[in-house]
Amino acid sequence: MSLAFRRIALIGKLRSAEIEKSLREMRAFLDKRGCEVLAEGATKADLAIVIGGDGTMLAAARELVRHHVPLVGINQGRVGFMTDIGHDDMQSAVGAILDGKYAIEERALLDAEIVRERKTLLRTIALNEAVIGKGSQGRLIEFDLSIDGEFVYTLRADGMIVATPTGSTAYALSAQGPILHPAVSALTLVPLNPHTLSARPVSVSDRAAIEILLVRALDARAHFDGLALADMAEGDRLLLRRSADVVRFVHPPGYRYFATLREKLRWSEALEKRRAPE
């Protein structure tokens, strides 16, 4: 067994019989391998195994990033970009990882701050994306975008997504943003239903300091990975920059990023079906 992974945290939402069954099976497997399975105190684990969907993985990553705990995901959700191990392969894949056959991939995240009249209202992080958008009133908001202190534009829109490479296959992708490979040191800014035809997604260096100043809004809200929320008012500023921390994903042998995209986004599916022998 890999000396690096002796204490294992098992994480999963007990929302379905399938996930409960998988958690029991994985606990029994880890016991046989001689691992210490932590019932509590995931922050002290050498490895966190997350069973569920990307939402469960996202919540676990946000909790554990400051404690430098690497994560591996077993997909029992819908799409599963971050939980890349299938249920049927979970014991063989985790077994290979425990045998030292794995790769660690570091993913960037954002430090986010909301400032009102020079006072900080909220500090949080975002692994997928930070979003500023209209609230329950459903009216367009108007905001100024600046990058590294340089004014970019004023925009009226439903909002703006600032996504990391990890988040480029999440909400930003639904809003017609580009897919960023995790190795690309960039962020993508994706306007949400802008009130102009010329506003398009833009990719910038992930070392850039991004500021969004709320100019006009009857009701506005910011959210981060869909988990941390804050109401915003005119004059509030959302400040974003790359965090000094990184999330560490553990991948079993055979993991390939573009193979994951091909499977999850169903690229080439029609052609492959056409080529299949009858």
N, C-alpha and C positions, 0 to 999 in steps of 0.2 A: 504494500500500500504506500502511496505517496506520503512522505513525511510531512508535506505541507498541509494535508487535509485529514486531520484526526478528529477534530470537533466539528460536527456538521449540524447546521440549523435546517430544519424542515419547515417550509413556509407554504401555506395554502389556505384559501378561504373555504371554510366548511359550508359551502353553499350547494353542494350536490353530492349524491351518493358516489358518483364516479371519482370525484376528487378525494373524498374521504377514503375510498378503497385504495386509490393510488398512494395516498400518504401512509396508510397502514402497510402496503406492500413495500414501499421504499424504506420505511423504518425497519421492517423485518430484514430486508436485504442489507442495510447498513449495519444492523446488529451482527449479522453473520460475518460481515467483513471486519468486525472488531472496531467500528467507529463509535465514538461517543456522540449520541444524538441528543442535542440540547432541546429540552422542552421549553425553556425560557432563555433569555439572554442571548439572542441572535447576534448581538453586537460583539460577543466574545468568540464567535465561531471562526474557524479557519475557512469555511466554505458554507454558503447558503444555497440550498436546493429549493427552487421555487416551482411549485406545481400549480398550474392554472393558466391564465392568459396574460397578455401583455400588461393589462392593468395591474394585476397582482405583482408582476415583475417590476413594474414602474414604482409602485408603492414601496416595495422592498428595497429597491435600489436607492430611493430617496432617503430611506431610513438608515441604510447601512454605509452609504458612501463616505461619511465622515469617519467611520470606523475601519475603513479600508478592507471590508469583507468582500471577497469576490463572489459572484453569483453565477449559477447555471440554471437554465429554465427548461422545464418540461411542459410542453404545450397541451393544455386541455381547455383552451379557449377557442376563439374563432379563427383569427388570422395567425398570430404568433410570430412576429418578426424577431422579438427578443427571446421568446421561449422556443428555441430551435430544435429541441429533442422531442421526438414523437413519443407518445405513451408506450407503444409497443417496443420501442428501443431503449426505454429508460434504464433498465438494469444493465444492459450491455454497455450503454454509453457512460453511465455513472461508474460502472466497474472499470472501464478503460481510464477514466479520469483518476480514479483512486490508484490505478496502477502507474500513474505518472504520464499517461498519454493524453495530453491536452495542450491547447494553446490559450493564452490569455490575451484578450483584446481590450484595450483601454478606450473608453468613450468619453468625449468631452461633455460638460454640462455648463449651465449658465448660473451665475450669481445675479439675483434680481433684487431691486430695491425700488420702493415707491416713496416719493418724497413730496410732502405738502408744506409749503412755506418753510423750507429748510429743516423740517422735522421728518424723520423716517417713520412711515406708517407700517411698512412691512419689509422684512428681509426674508428671502427664501431662495430656493434653487429650482432649476428646471432641467431635466434630462431630455425631454422631448421638445417642449416649446413653451414660450411665454406668449400670451395673447392679451391684447387689449381690444375690447369690443363694446358694442352697444349693450345696454342692460335690458330690463323688462319693458321699458317704454317703446323699444323697437325703432327708435329714431337714429338716423345717421349721426356719427360723431365726427368731429374735425380735430386733427392733430398735426403737429409739426414733427418731422423726423430729422434728427441730426446724427451724424456719424463722425466720431473723433472730433467733435466740436464744430464740424462743418454742417451748415444747414443744407438739407437735401431737398425737401419739398413740404408743402402743406397739402393734406389730403382729407377729403370727405369720403367716408366709407363706413361699412359695418364694423371695420376694425383692422387689425394687423397681427399677423403671426410672425414671430421670430423663432425659427426652428434650428436645432442642431442637426448634424447628419443623422443621428438616431431618430429624431423627430421628423425628418424629411419624408419618411414613409408612413407618417401618421396623419394628423389633422392637416398639415401643410400639403400633403399629397392630394387630399380631397379637395383642396382649394386651388389645385392646378400648379402647385409649386414643383420645383425640380427635385429629383432624388440625388442626394449627396452621399458618396461613398464614405464610410466611417473614417477612412484614412485622410480624407480631404479636410484641411484646416480651414473650415468655412462655416458661415451661418447663412441661412436664407431668410429673406424678408418677403412675406407673401401678403399683399393687400387682400382684404375680404370685401368683395363686391364694391370696388371703388366707384365713385361717382364721376368717372372719367375713363375713356378707353385707352389712355396712354400709360396708366399705372400698371406695371408688370412686376413679377417677382425679381428680386435682385439678390445675388450672392455676394457676401463680403467676407473679409478675413475674420476668423474667429478671435483675433486679437483686437478687433475694433471695439470701441466704446459706443454703445447705441443709446440714444435718448429719444423718448417719445413724450412730447409735451401735449397734454390734452387742452385744446384751445376752446372748443365749444362742445357741450354735451348736456342734455337734460338728465341722462342716466348713462353711466358707463361702468364697466367692470373689467378687472384684470384677473386672469387665472393662469396657473402654472402647472403644466402636466394634468390639468383638470382636477387637481387635488387641493391646491392652495388658492383661495379666492380673496379678492379685495375690491370693495366699491371705490370708484374714483370720481373726483369732481374736477371742474374746470380749474386749470392752473397746476394740477398734479403732474408729476414727472415720473415716468418709468425708466429706470436706468438698468442697462444690461451689459454684462461683460463676461468673458469666459472665466470659469472658476479655476482656482488652483488645484482643486480636487478632480479626480476622474473616477468613473465607474468602471469596474473590471468585470468583464464577462468571460466565463470559462467555456470553451468550446471543445467538444470531443473530437477524436480523429475523423477526418472526412468533411468537416464543416467548410462550406464555401459560401461567401456572401452572395454571389450572383446566382448560385443554385437556389439559395433561399428566396431571392427575388423572383426567380423563374417559377418556383413552386407557388409562392404566395400570391403573386400577381397574375399567374396563369399565362405567362409569356409562352409563345410557340405552341400553346395547347391545341389550337385548331389545326396547325400544320402537322403536329405529331399524330393527331387522330387520323388525318388524311393519309399519312404514311403507314399507319398500322395495318398489318395484314388482316384480311377479313377471314 
